[in-house]
Amino acid sequence: MSEATTAERLEHLKALCGLDWGLVANLTGVSLNAVYFARAGKRMNPRAAERLDALIKLVESSPATTPEGRREWMFEVIDGGESRIQWFAKLGRRNRVPLQGAGYTPAQLLGATQDGG
């Protein structure tokens, strides 16, 4: 089976919990237009695509079985007095660290050092 396109993943997220496109744009760190372009088959930047996949995994981890239940679960207040949506949004803002992997230092990006591999 081939990997789902970004458009298919966006539609899957919508079917899972019905989040509006503006909120999806905010949570993935792109503009609303970028989400519309991705839904039309254009590429989404890799960081946003990674965040989209992480958001889908979070929603799929919900114990709820209906889109409405999953949506309520996402907005439910958890430890720290914030909702899962707020918690997820803060992940991307915290030190601009990638969700997966160690990332790269500025020196590595400029080619001044090796990644140690």
C-alpha positions in Angstrom: 0.0 0.0 0.0 1.4 3.4 -0.9 1.8 6.2 1.6 -1.2 8.5 1.9 -0.9 11.9 0.3 -1.1 15.1 2.5 -4.5 15.8 1.1 -5.7 12.3 2.2 -4.1 12.7 5.6 -5.9 16.1 6.0 -9.2 14.6 5.0 -8.6 11.6 7.4 -8.0 14.1 10.3 -11.2 15.9 9.4 -13.1 12.6 9.4 -11.5 11.6 12.7 -12.5 14.7 14.7 -13.9 17.5 12.6 -11.3 20.1 13.4 -11.8 23.2 11.3 -9.1 24.1 8.7 -8.0 27.2 10.5 -7.2 25.3 13.7 -5.4 22.6 11.6 -3.3 25.4 10.0 -2.5 26.9 13.4 -1.5 23.5 14.9 0.7 22.6 11.9 2.3 26.0 11.8 1.2 27.0 8.3 -1.3 29.5 6.8 -4.8 28.6 6.0 -4.0 29.0 2.3 -1.2 26.4 2.8 -3.8 23.9 4.1 -6.1 24.7 1.2 -3.2 24.2 -1.2 -2.3 20.9 0.4 -5.9 19.7 0.2 -5.7 20.5 -3.5 -2.6 18.3 -3.9 0.2 20.8 -3.4 3.1 19.9 -1.1 3.1 20.9 2.5 6.5 21.9 4.0 8.2 18.9 5.8 7.9 20.4 9.3 4.2 21.0 8.9 3.7 17.5 7.4 5.5 16.1 10.4 3.2 18.0 12.8 0.2 16.9 10.8 1.2 13.3 11.3 1.8 13.9 15.0 -1.6 15.5 15.3 -3.3 12.6 13.6 -1.5 10.1 15.9 -2.7 12.1 18.9 -6.3 12.2 17.7 -6.2 8.4 16.9 -5.0 7.7 20.5 -8.3 9.0 21.8 -10.5 6.3 23.5 -13.5 7.9 21.8 -15.1 6.1 18.8 -16.9 8.9 17.2 -15.7 12.2 15.6 -17.7 14.2 18.1 -16.2 12.2 21.0 -12.6 12.6 19.7 -13.2 16.3 19.2 -14.4 16.7 22.8 -11.4 14.6 24.0 -9.1 17.0 22.2 -10.6 20.0 24.0 -10.8 18.2 27.4 -8.7 19.9 30.1 -5.7 17.7 31.1 -3.0 18.1 33.7 -1.7 21.7 33.9 -5.1 23.2 33.2 -4.9 23.2 29.4 -6.6 21.2 26.7 -4.8 18.6 24.5 -5.1 21.1 21.7 -3.3 23.7 23.7 -0.7 21.2 24.8 -0.1 20.1 21.2 0.2 23.7 20.0 2.8 24.5 22.6 5.0 21.5 21.4 5.8 23.4 18.2 6.6 26.7 19.9 8.9 25.3 22.5 12.4 26.1 21.4 11.5 25.3 17.8 12.7 21.7 18.3 11.6 19.1 15.8 9.0 16.7 17.0 11.2 13.7 16.0 14.9 13.3 16.0 17.6 15.4 17.5 17.6 18.1 14.8 20.7 19.9 13.7 22.9 22.6 15.1 23.5 25.8 13.1 27.1 24.6 12.5 25.9 21.3 11.1 23.4 23.1 8.8 26.3 25.2 7.5 28.5 22.2 7.0 31.1 23.2 9.6 30.7 20.0 11.6 29.7 16.4 10.9 26.7 14.8 12.5 28.8 12.2 14.1 27.5 9.3 12.0 
